[in-house]
Amino acid sequence: MKENKWIAVDFDGVLSKYDGWKGFDKFGKPNKIVIDAINEFYNQGFKIAIFTTRQFTPKMGKWLKKNNVHYDRFNNSIETNGYFMNDKKIFYSAILDDRAVHYNIDNGDTVNDIMKKVYNVVYQYDFD
């Protein structure tokens, strides 16, 4: 049932290209591939939450509208269908983020495996 499935998506480095902080209302160019994918999920009935360290501003709203980004919530909006998203942890079925590290308790990762995954994201190189 897709109506209760949420996809959380980051802004900088995911919806928009990112090469470092340029300012409060300065945004990178749109990442069309991600936007198209998010919009396809939205059209299929998934709920989209933009979950970012940025605040929603009028310029952010214009950027999202200009680039045709469909979404249901921005950060800690409102309660919907019994689920409340806040800035501590949001309810999601999947998260799309350029700094995410996947971990599943049942996949057999060792401490060293987890360390490598985090270092790969933080320092952007592979230890293998």
Secondary structure, 3 states (H helix, E strand, C coil): CHHHCEEEECCECCCECCCCCCCCCCCCCECHHHHHHHHHHHHCCCEEEECCCCCCCHHHHHHHHHCCCCCCEECCCCCECCECCCCCCCCCCEEECCCCCCCCCCCCCCHHHHHHHHHHHHHCCCCC
